[in-house]
């Protein structure tokens, strides 16, 4: 079972553990130093005709000229030598080299076209399958990339790049056991590659093996302390293991070194709020709101609702005021323009604050105004019923509860609220019908005990 909080890695935008992050080296980088690449540019094809096309003397000449240009660090010239040759369209080896150079020059569409041409001429071209897969991974075409990676492996590829990328493709498709197997195979030939270690840990987390994941990640923390990925993934592992303080410690470290982004600051605030550290929680929420890229409104509203659930009215009011000051939230939380659920949550939060700390009538007016726009908002109906009940307007409260009871998603809560209202009025027998209906819809031990107590009060009268 996943922890109560949404995945911290996901909240921080790190589901791909940085593999394709623009700030990170592309996965193709190790290829430029590999023996396979050196062979391709020095015209030493023909060792295995099953997976590498044979070269003519003319092809070897152009490949050698291209290699000389690369030795002089003139990659554009190296590409031009191949591009301008009349042999290009019929030479899978030259197409392969040109495609690889196009990709290195950040021209992925041109690279993809050349790889496809090379494979059409020589379908068993192992390294073309692998390099084309790299282009496809960068483009987000993971299913297609996986097909070419599998083919490269069938043709004998044994390098960590191919197997590691295969693991990544499996992970993107939610196939976590194959992803784990592929990452571990990649680590046999690239044991120091952080991306595969991170992928292994993420797969273990997805397979509900958090202790193993945390152990692997511990070995990565000292390698690059400013890299948030292992700290965030390990925080996820601690949460899964129920150690929320350890998770908070991981996030607090990133906060202190300045690499914690706004969504993760909100997650840290949630952890502090749940651990009885509300002042620290408020600090992190306010810092997240002040970020140049503030978190999604839904995330920060979670913090507001946490304070309300803990009856921490002062901090809830401070946070609500700060939310209202963030320009980026104006439209998304506007009744005229915003998403219905988000606006409903904010209206209800502000109304509860008014009920508990300010003017209850003002709170009721907020909810009533919202219901005029959204008459089928069951949560708002229940809240307005609570206002009316607390103000002694029982008839109005019961009418709203009856409306909410007709909505399948709110029927159980409405029946429970109606039953409690009647119990408070001393009408225990009438309350039983509503309480039993609520328990039928959403059984629970607490409600069962409450029902039993009310039945005891009613029994002597029967």
C-alpha positions in Angstrom: 0.0 0.0 0.0 1.3 3.5 -0.9 1.8 6.1 1.8 -0.9 8.7 2.6 0.9 11.4 0.8 1.1 11.2 -3.0 4.6 10.0 -4.2 7.2 12.6 -3.3 9.1 11.8 -6.4 6.0 12.3 -8.5 5.2 15.5 -6.8 8.6 16.8 -7.6 8.4 15.8 -11.3 10.9 13.0 -11.0 9.0 10.0 -12.1 11.6 9.4 -14.7 14.4 9.8 -12.1 16.0 12.4 -14.3 16.9 10.1 -17.1 15.5 12.4 -19.8 15.7 15.7 -17.9 17.1 18.4 -20.1 19.5 19.3 -17.4 21.0 15.9 -17.4 23.3 14.3 -20.1 21.3 12.4 -22.7 21.5 8.6 -22.3 23.4 8.4 -25.6 26.5 10.1 -24.1 28.3 6.9 -23.1 28.0 5.7 -26.7 30.6 8.2 -28.0 33.3 6.6 -25.9 32.4 3.0 -26.7 34.3 0.5 -28.8 31.2 0.0 -31.0 31.2 3.7 -32.0 35.0 3.8 -32.6 34.6 0.8 -34.9 31.9 2.5 -36.8 33.8 5.6 -37.6 37.1 3.9 -38.4 35.5 1.6 -41.0 36.1 -1.7 -39.2 32.7 -3.2 -40.1 32.4 -6.7 -41.4 33.5 -8.6 -38.2 30.0 -10.1 -37.9 28.0 -9.9 -41.1 24.9 -10.9 -39.2 24.6 -7.7 -37.3 26.9 -5.2 -39.2 26.8 -4.4 -42.9 29.8 -5.2 -45.0 31.7 -2.2 -46.4 32.9 -1.5 -49.9 36.1 0.3 -50.4 34.3 3.5 -51.4 32.1 3.4 -48.2 35.3 2.9 -46.2 36.8 5.9 -47.8 33.9 8.2 -46.8 33.7 6.8 -43.3 37.4 7.4 -42.9 37.2 11.0 -44.1 34.3 11.5 -41.7 36.4 10.0 -38.9 39.3 12.4 -39.6 36.9 15.4 -39.4 35.7 14.1 -36.0 39.3 13.7 -34.8 39.7 17.4 -35.6 36.5 18.0 -33.5 34.7 19.2 -36.6 31.4 17.3 -36.4 29.6 19.4 -38.9 32.2 18.6 -41.5 32.1 14.9 -40.5 28.3 14.9 -41.1 28.7 16.8 -44.4 31.2 14.3 -45.8 28.6 11.6 -45.4 25.6 13.8 -46.3 27.1 14.9 -49.6 28.2 11.5 -50.7 26.3 9.8 -53.7 26.7 6.5 -51.8 24.7 7.6 -48.7 21.2 6.4 -49.7 22.5 2.9 -50.4 24.9 2.5 -47.5 23.4 1.4 -44.1 26.8 2.0 -42.5 27.0 5.6 -43.7 23.4 6.2 -42.9 24.0 4.9 -39.4 27.0 7.2 -38.8 25.2 10.2 -40.2 22.1 9.5 -38.0 24.3 9.2 -34.9 25.9 12.6 -35.8 22.6 14.2 -36.4 21.3 13.0 -33.0 24.5 14.4 -31.3 23.8 17.7 -33.0 20.3 17.8 -31.5 18.5 17.0 -34.7 16.5 14.0 -33.6 14.0 14.0 -36.5 16.8 13.9 -39.1 18.5 11.2 -37.0 15.3 9.1 -36.9 14.8 9.3 -40.6 18.4 8.1 -41.2 18.2 5.3 -38.8 15.0 4.1 -40.4 16.7 4.2 -43.8 19.6 2.2 -42.5 17.3 -0.5 -40.9 15.3 -0.7 -44.2 18.5 -1.6 -46.0 19.9 -3.9 -43.3 17.2 -5.0 -40.8 19.6 -6.9 -38.5 21.8 -3.8 -37.9 22.1 -4.2 -34.1 23.6 -0.8 -33.2 21.1 1.0 -35.5 18.3 -0.6 -33.5 19.9 0.5 -30.3 20.7 4.0 -31.3 17.4 4.5 -33.0 15.8 3.4 -29.7 17.7 6.2 -27.9 16.2 8.8 -30.3 12.7 7.3 -29.6 13.2 7.4 -25.8 14.1 11.0 -26.0 11.0 11.7 -28.1 8.8 9.8 -25.5 7.9 7.0 -27.9 8.6 4.3 -25.3 6.6 1.4 -26.8 8.3 1.8 -30.2 11.8 2.3 -28.5 11.2 -0.9 -26.5 10.7 -2.9 -29.8 14.0 -1.8 -31.1 15.8 -2.4 -27.8 14.5 -5.9 -27.6 15.6 -6.5 -31.2 19.1 -5.2 -30.4 19.3 -7.6 -27.5 18.1 -10.5 -29.6 20.9 -9.6 -32.0 23.5 -9.9 -29.2 23.7 -6.4 -27.6 25.1 -6.7 -24.1 25.9 -3.1 -23.2 24.3 -1.4 -20.1 22.9 1.4 -22.2 20.5 -0.9 -24.2 19.4 -2.9 -21.1 19.2 0.2 -18.9 17.0 2.0 -21.5 14.9 -1.1 -21.8 14.3 -1.0 -18.0 13.3 2.7 -18.3 10.8 1.8 -21.1 9.3 -1.0 -18.9 9.0 1.4 -16.0 7.2 4.0 -18.1 4.7 1.3 -19.0 4.2 0.3 -15.4 5.9 -3.1 -15.9 8.1 -2.9 -12.7 9.4 -6.4 -12.4 10.8 -6.4 -16.0 12.2 -2.9 -15.3 14.0 -4.2 -12.2 15.4 -7.1 -14.1 16.6 -4.9 -16.9 18.2 -2.3 -14.6 20.1 -5.0 -12.8 21.3 -6.5 -16.0 22.5 -3.0 -17.1 24.4 -2.7 -13.8 26.5 -5.7 -14.6 28.3 -3.8 -17.4 27.7 -0.3 -16.1 27.9 -0.7 -12.3 28.7 3.0 -11.7 25.8 4.4 -13.7 23.6 6.4 -11.3 20.5 6.3 -13.6 20.3 2.6 -13.4 20.7 2.5 -9.6 18.0 5.1 -9.3 15.8 3.1 -11.7 16.4 -0.1 -9.7 15.4 1.7 -6.5 12.2 3.1 -8.1 11.3 -0.3 -9.4 11.7 -1.8 -5.9 9.5 0.9 -4.5 6.8 0.2 -7.1 7.1 -3.5 -6.2 6.5 -2.7 -2.5 10.1 -3.5 -1.4 10.9 -0.1 0.2 13.6 -1.3 2.6 15.7 -2.6 -0.3 15.1 0.6 -2.2 16.2 2.7 0.8 19.4 0.7 1.2 20.3 1.2 -2.5 19.6 4.9 -2.3 21.7 5.3 0.8 24.7 4.5 -1.3 23.9 7.2 -3.7 23.3 10.1 -1.3 27.0 10.9 -0.8 27.8 10.9 -4.5 26.0 14.1 -5.5 24.4 15.7 -2.5 22.7 18.4 -4.5 20.9 15.9 -6.7 17.4 15.6 -5.3 16.4 12.4 -6.9 17.8 9.8 -4.5 16.8 11.9 -1.5 13.2 12.2 -2.8 13.0 8.5 -3.7 14.4 7.5 -0.3 11.8 9.8 1.4 9.1 7.9 -0.5 10.6 4.6 0.9 10.6 6.0 4.4 6.9 7.0 4.0 6.0 3.5 2.8 7.7 2.1 5.8 5.8 4.5 8.1 8.8 6.5 9.1 7.5 10.0 8.4 10.2 11.8 10.5 12.9 10.1 8.4 11.1 11.2 5.2 10.9 14.8 6.6 14.6 14.7 7.4 15.4 13.9 3.8 13.3 16.7 2.4 14.6 19.2 5.0 18.2 18.4 3.9 17.2 19.3 0.3 15.5 22.4 1.6 18.7 23.5 3.4 20.9 23.0 0.4 18.4 24.8 -1.8 17.3 22.1 -4.2 13.8 21.4 -2.9 11.2 22.6 -5.4 7.8 24.1 -4.5 5.7 20.9 -4.8 8.2 19.0 -2.5 8.1 21.9 0.0 4.3 21.4 0.2 4.9 17.7 0.9 7.4 18.6 3.6 4.8 21.0 5.0 2.3 18.1 5.1 4.7 15.9 7.0 5.4 18.6 9.5 1.7 19.3 10.0 1.1 15.5 10.6 3.9 15.3 13.1 2.6 18.2 15.2 5.0 20.8 13.9 2.5 23.4 12.6 4.9 26.4 12.6 7.4 24.6 10.4 4.5 23.4 8.2 3.3 26.9 7.7 6.8 28.2 6.9 7.2 25.5 4.1 3.8 26.3 2.7 4.5 30.0 2.5 7.9 29.4 0.9 6.2 27.2 -1.7 3.7 29.9 -2.4 6.5 32.5 -2.8 8.4 30.3 -5.4 8.7 31.5 -8.9 6.8 28.4 -10.0 4.2 27.9 -7.2 2.7 24.4 -6.7 -0.6 23.4 -8.2 -3.5 24.9 -6.3 -4.8 21.5 -5.4 -1.6 20.7 -3.5 -1.5 23.9 -1.4 -5.2 23.5 -0.6 -4.3 20.2 1.0 -2.2 22.1 3.5 -5.1 24.5 4.2 -7.4 21.5 4.8 -4.9 19.9 7.1 -4.8 22.9 9.3 -8.6 23.0 9.4 -8.8 19.3 10.2 -6.5 20.1 13.2 -8.6 23.1 14.3 -5.5 25.3 13.8 -7.6 28.3 12.8 -4.8 30.9 13.1 -2.4 29.2 10.7 -5.3 28.2 8.4 -6.3 31.9 8.2 -2.7 32.9 7.5 -2.4 30.3 4.7 -5.8 31.2 3.2 -4.8 34.9 3.1 -1.5 34.0 1.4 -3.2 31.8 -1.2 -5.4 34.7 -2.1 -2.4 36.9 -2.8 -0.8 34.6 -5.4 -1.5 36.0 -8.8 -1.0 32.6 -10.5 -4.0 31.2 -8.5 -6.4 34.0 -9.4 -8.1 32.4 -12.4 -7.9 28.8 -11.2 -9.6 29.7 -7.9 -12.1 32.1 -9.4 -15.8 31.1 -9.3 -16.2 32.5 -12.8 -13.2 30.8 -14.4 -11.8 28.1 -12.1 -12.1 24.4 -11.9 -15.3 23.5 -10.0 -13.7 21.2 -7.4 -10.9 23.5 -6.6 -13.2 26.5 -6.1 -15.6 24.4 -4.0 -12.7 23.4 -1.7 -11.5 26.9 -1.2 -15.1 28.2 -0.6 -15.7 25.5 2.0 -12.3 26.2 3.7 -13.0 29.9 4.0 -16.5 29.3 5.2 -15.3 26.9 7.9 -12.8 29.6 9.0 -15.7 32.1 9.3 -17.8 29.6 11.2 -15.1 28.9 13.7 -13.4 32.3 14.1 -15.4 35.0 12.6 -18.9 35.7 11.3 -20.9 32.5 10.9 -23.5 34.3 8.8 -20.7 35.5 6.5 -19.5 31.9 6.1 -23.0 30.7 5.3 -23.4 33.5 2.7 -20.2 32.3 1.0 -21.5 28.8 0.7 -25.0 29.8 -0.3 -23.6 32.1 -3.1 -21.5 29.2 -4.4 -24.5 26.8 -4.3 -26.4 29.3 -6.5 -23.7 28.6 -9.1 -23.3 24.9 -8.3 -26.5 23.6 -6.8 -25.3 19.9 -7.0 -22.2 20.4 -4.9 -22.9 17.9 -2.2 -20.0 18.9 0.1 -21.2 22.5 0.0 -24.8 21.4 0.8 -23.5 19.4 3.9 -21.5 22.4 5.1 -24.4 24.9 4.7 -26.6 22.4 6.6 -24.1 22.5 9.4 -24.2 26.3 9.5 -28.0 26.3 9.7 -28.0 23.6 12.4 -25.6 25.6 14.5 -27.7 28.7 14.1 -30.9 26.9 15.2 -32.4 26.8 11.7 -33.3 23.1 11.8 -35.8 23.1 9.0 -33.4 24.6 6.6 -30.7 22.2 7.7 -32.9 19.1 7.1 -34.0 20.3 3.7 -30.3 20.6 2.6 -29.5 17.2 4.0 -32.4 15.7 2.1 -31.0 17.2 -1.1 -27.5 15.8 -0.4 -29.0 12.4 0.4 -30.2 12.1 -3.1 -26.7 12.3 -4.4 -25.0 8.8 -4.4 -21.6 10.1 -3.5 -22.9 12.1 -0.5 -25.9 9.9 0.6 -24.0 8.2 3.5 -22.6 11.5 4.9 -26.0 13.2 4.6 -27.8 10.4 6.4 -25.2 10.4 9.2 -25.5 14.2 9.6 -29.3 14.0 9.6 -29.2 11.2 12.2 -26.8 13.2 14.5 -29.1 16.3 14.1 -32.1 14.3 15.3 -30.1 12.7 18.2 -29.1 16.2 19.3 -32.8 17.1 19.3 -33.5 14.0 21.4 -35.4 12.3 18.6 -33.5 9.0 18.9 -36.1 6.8 17.2 -36.3 9.0 14.2 -32.5 9.2 14.1 -32.1 5.4 13.8 -33.6 5.3 10.3 -30.9 7.8 9.0 -28.0 6.2 11.0 -28.9 2.8 9.8 -29.0 4.0 6.2 -25.6 5.6 6.6 -24.1 2.4 8.0 -25.7 0.4 5.2 -24.0 2.6 2.6 -20.6 3.0 4.3 -20.2 0.4 7.2 -17.7 1.3 9.9 -16.8 0.3 13.4 -17.2 3.7 14.9 -20.7 4.2 13.3 -21.7 0.7 14.4 -20.8 1.5 18.0 -22.8 4.8 17.8 -25.8 2.9 16.3 -25.7 0.4 19.1 -25.7 3.1 21.7 -28.7 4.8 20.1 -30.6 1.5 19.8 -30.1 1.0 23.6 -31.7 4.4 24.2 -34.7 3.5 22.0 -35.2 -0.1 23.2 -37.0 0.7 26.5 -39.6 2.8 24.6 -40.3 -0.1 22.3 
